[in-house]
Amino acid sequence: MEFPKKAEIIAVGSELLLGQIANTNAQFISKQLAEIGVNVFYHTAVGDNPERLKQVIRIAEERSDFIIFSGGLGPTKDDLTKETIANTLGRPLVLNDEAFQSIEDYFKRTKRTMSPNNRKQALVIEGSDVLANHFGMAPGMLTEHESRYYMLLPGPPSELRPMFENEAKPLLLKKMGSNEKIVSTVLRFFGIGESQLEADLEDIIDAQTNPTIAPLAADGEVTLRLTAKHADEKETERLLKETEAVILERVGEFFYGYDDTSLVKELSIACKEKGITISAAESFTGGLFSEWLTDHSGASKLFAGGVVCYTNDVKQNVLGVKKETLDRFGAVSKECASELAKGVQKLTGSDIGISFTGVAGPDAQEGHEPGHVFIGISANGKEEVHEFHFAGSRTGIRKRGAKYGCHLILKLLEQK
Amino acid sequence: MEFPKKAEIIAVGSELLLGQIANTNAQFISKQLAEIGVNVFYHTAVGDNPERLKQVIRIAEERSDFIIFSGGLGPTKDDLTKETIANTLGRPLVLNDEAFQSIEDYFKRTKRTMSPNNRKQALVIEGSDVLANHFGMAPGMLTEHESRYYMLLPGPPSELRPMFENEAKPLLLKKMGSNEKIVSTVLRFFGIGESQLEADLEDIIDAQTNPTIAPLAADGEVTLRLTAKHADEKETERLLKETEAVILERVGEFFYGYDDTSLVKELSIACKEKGITISAAESFTGGLFSEWLTDHSGASKLFAGGVVCYTNDVKQNVLGVKKETLDRFGAVSKECASELAKGVQKLTGSDIGISFTGVAGPDAQEGHEPGHVFIGISANGKEEVHEFHFAGSRTGIRKRGAKYGCHLILKLLEQK
């Protein structure tokens, strides 16, 4: 059976219709499907109501040949997606041994008792390809029925996303067996605004058709997605590399990595490669930088430790900032940033000490506007301090600070 | 004409189907409508394609009597929502003088020249109530046609939200002339799973019709939304309070707050009220707890400081954990948690010291499985340690740990 091309996504859950959550699953799935060349024509959200869900399925069957459902696979009475689809297709539900085993293991691991309604989660529509759930209990599935595909995915994004990327996407690509390869790569930039990047590359972006170039700004970073199509995969790679080279010749100094990487990941990799350890003294970032650096396993190899020095007491007593520095220049100063960086480096014995001091807002502090921040770096027996004026919300300013922290250390490591 | 009760929301825009943005407009409108007692039964997203939009309108007309559109009111060729609806209803578009004036003013104010396609934005379906746009150019509108209502709203959330709240909602309430008030409240629980909560309350949830009770699990927490309807607003309040009391009698020990609050917010409020300061020694949470507590301004009043003690060196040298404790029991132990909590309390001089030590995963550590964690609390001259076995991803285990930290301190403060 040829793989269908007209997809639509049906999200099941009354919480969507009450506005308690946004349908981010539809966004995620759409983006993923676009990458492998499947066109999504409709999104629908419907409540936990079998009659209305049935009608929505009938409408979808008239206009689409690939219907993706999210939500309603849980253990409670509300969760009826699987039952309703099985019923609509006239196919029985059968116990999937692997899924049942995985649910049993989950309960053993968390030392809880399995309740009977959890068994319901291990049922799948007969004849389905089962999609394993490594972050929850309900398995997903892909079912072929009368020249249509039906895919069922769990509702929680923390389960749906890895299941789609690691289980569903490879299965779809296998079923598609298409001979035109679509290959996409994302170039990530930091320290340059979207309009500046677009202005610098305007002629290239306008002229380019294969690969296409799509800029996107998010979270203080800018990305360019290059997408090439060709029957020969090697040729798509060549097309991508050629365009990438032209782009990096102009704005390479702001480029830091590919695809799903992040400044923190790149920093972790660089530190591990060079055997460098980092410590952090965080005032306005409040622990965000430390939290990022320790969010990947193996962090103990590179992260020597952190101190959240929100108060002047901790700055002085734990990190050794001089009282006269705080009295004369204040906590939001070049001098304080420098002593904090040196202090945390000394305290932890790390190769690099970094400090963040400034005003996250919303109120001004010591006469400084929100967004006025200093980032200090202590390494190789000397300190350097960078001063910034960020715009945005409290959370935005904290994030931007932590990202610049990664960026500055990466630049330092490049020089070495 | 009686105001319709079956609403659905149609979002128009190919960017939704490509996954470039999430349909947050549908969430916003649904929440707003729920508040005034209008039930939303479906969300649909469709691309900038007149044929498919027409079909979606036909489907909506068969099942709903209030259809709300968002997006596609702009000046470009892609923007065709208004034209397609006018065409479907067989009603002409006419120039709205006020909207035209407001567009002209906008161009004068921003010192730009108005292009001819901007005039298109001032067209409205004849006979509509016009909804003024104070944050953009395209006006919204509400049209009655053959016992149905059609509402058109602009796509950008910065325009749609104020238009809905300030223009559309008052108009709807006027049209409704309803005297039935609908009031909703959300009860938030932590430390109990969704299926356990539902099992404990099954008979109440099943029997209850006014208020209705809707459970929802997200991010390790469970919420119950109670929604009461009555002509007398005081009576809705009484109905809610009555049901809340019955629920809390059974599962009150897990209840921590109402509506949009969070564990961190509740903890911040409780600490500020009682003048209590907190410090944190974070191993497996890596700074997450500190980051949460400092994410609101005024955090310096309650957060005395934090140490991210990922390595044993920092545990020993900065926080004073004994070498023999680490040698004999390991870092992932009751004993280490206890000394860490005491150590950070002493270092910062805070009222309460909390510690997080354990295995975030994905790999086991010191012979402990991922999710095996200890949380220590030092207060009033004594230490207590809580042991947990969490399931989930590395990030999930860290979050759960930080949430339990808030929960445990809140419980401690309640006792005082």
Chai-1 contact restraints between the chains, C-beta under 6 A:
chainA,res_idxA,chainB,res_idxB,connection_type,confidence,min_distance_angstrom,max_distance_angstrom,comment,restraint_id
A,E15,B,L216,contact,1.0,0.0,6.0,A-B,restraint_1
A,L17,B,S30,contact,1.0,0.0,6.0,A-B,restraint_2
A,L17,B,V40,contact,1.0,0.0,6.0,A-B,restraint_3
A,L18,B,A34,contact,1.0,0.0,6.0,A-B,restraint_4
A,G19,B,Q27,contact,1.0,0.0,6.0,A-B,restraint_5
A,G19,B,S30,contact,1.0,0.0,6.0,A-B,restraint_6
A,G19,B,K31,contact,1.0,0.0,6.0,A-B,restraint_7
A,A22,B,A22,contact,1.0,0.0,6.0,A-B,restraint_8
A,A22,B,T24,contact,1.0,0.0,6.0,A-B,restraint_9
A,A22,B,Q27,contact,1.0,0.0,6.0,A-B,restraint_10
A,N23,B,N23,contact,1.0,0.0,6.0,A-B,restraint_11
A,T24,B,A22,contact,1.0,0.0,6.0,A-B,restraint_12
A,Q27,B,G19,contact,1.0,0.0,6.0,A-B,restraint_13
A,Q27,B,A22,contact,1.0,0.0,6.0,A-B,restraint_14
A,S30,B,L17,contact,1.0,0.0,6.0,A-B,restraint_15
A,S30,B,G19,contact,1.0,0.0,6.0,A-B,restraint_16
A,K31,B,G19,contact,1.0,0.0,6.0,A-B,restraint_17
A,A34,B,L18,contact,1.0,0.0,6.0,A-B,restraint_18
A,V40,B,L17,contact,1.0,0.0,6.0,A-B,restraint_19
A,Y42,B,V46,contact,1.0,0.0,6.0,A-B,restraint_20
A,H43,B,A45,contact,1.0,0.0,6.0,A-B,restraint_21
A,T44,B,T44,contact,1.0,0.0,6.0,A-B,restraint_22
A,A45,B,H43,contact,1.0,0.0,6.0,A-B,restraint_23
A,V46,B,Y42,contact,1.0,0.0,6.0,A-B,restraint_24
A,P75,B,S195,contact,1.0,0.0,6.0,A-B,restraint_25
A,T76,B,E198,contact,1.0,0.0,6.0,A-B,restraint_26
A,R109,B,A391,contact,1.0,0.0,6.0,A-B,restraint_27
A,T110,B,H389,contact,1.0,0.0,6.0,A-B,restraint_28
A,T110,B,A391,contact,1.0,0.0,6.0,A-B,restraint_29
A,K111,B,H389,contact,1.0,0.0,6.0,A-B,restraint_30
A,S115,B,S195,contact,1.0,0.0,6.0,A-B,restraint_31
A,F135,B,S393,contact,1.0,0.0,6.0,A-B,restraint_32
A,G286,B,S290,contact,1.0,0.0,6.0,A-B,restraint_33
A,G286,B,E291,contact,1.0,0.0,6.0,A-B,restraint_34
A,G286,B,T294,contact,1.0,0.0,6.0,A-B,restraint_35
A,G287,B,G287,contact,1.0,0.0,6.0,A-B,restraint_36
A,G287,B,S290,contact,1.0,0.0,6.0,A-B,restraint_37
A,G287,B,E291,contact,1.0,0.0,6.0,A-B,restraint_38
A,G287,B,G306,contact,1.0,0.0,6.0,A-B,restraint_39
A,L288,B,E291,contact,1.0,0.0,6.0,A-B,restraint_40
A,S290,B,G286,contact,1.0,0.0,6.0,A-B,restraint_41
A,S290,B,G287,contact,1.0,0.0,6.0,A-B,restraint_42
A,S290,B,V308,contact,1.0,0.0,6.0,A-B,restraint_43
A,E291,B,G286,contact,1.0,0.0,6.0,A-B,restraint_44
A,E291,B,G287,contact,1.0,0.0,6.0,A-B,restraint_45
A,E291,B,L288,contact,1.0,0.0,6.0,A-B,restraint_46
A,E291,B,E291,contact,1.0,0.0,6.0,A-B,restraint_47
A,T294,B,G286,contact,1.0,0.0,6.0,A-B,restraint_48
A,T294,B,Y310,contact,1.0,0.0,6.0,A-B,restraint_49
A,S297,B,P362,contact,1.0,0.0,6.0,A-B,restraint_50
A,S300,B,Y310,contact,1.0,0.0,6.0,A-B,restraint_51
A,S300,B,T311,contact,1.0,0.0,6.0,A-B,restraint_52
A,F303,B,Y310,contact,1.0,0.0,6.0,A-B,restraint_53
A,G305,B,V308,contact,1.0,0.0,6.0,A-B,restraint_54
A,G305,B,T311,contact,1.0,0.0,6.0,A-B,restraint_55
A,G305,B,V314,contact,1.0,0.0,6.0,A-B,restraint_56
A,G306,B,G287,contact,1.0,0.0,6.0,A-B,restraint_57
A,G306,B,V308,contact,1.0,0.0,6.0,A-B,restraint_58
A,V307,B,V307,contact,1.0,0.0,6.0,A-B,restraint_59
A,V308,B,S290,contact,1.0,0.0,6.0,A-B,restraint_60
A,V308,B,G305,contact,1.0,0.0,6.0,A-B,restraint_61
A,V308,B,G306,contact,1.0,0.0,6.0,A-B,restraint_62
A,Y310,B,T294,contact,1.0,0.0,6.0,A-B,restraint_63
A,Y310,B,S300,contact,1.0,0.0,6.0,A-B,restraint_64
A,Y310,B,F303,contact,1.0,0.0,6.0,A-B,restraint_65
A,T311,B,S300,contact,1.0,0.0,6.0,A-B,restraint_66
A,V314,B,G305,contact,1.0,0.0,6.0,A-B,restraint_67
A,P362,B,S297,contact,1.0,0.0,6.0,A-B,restraint_68
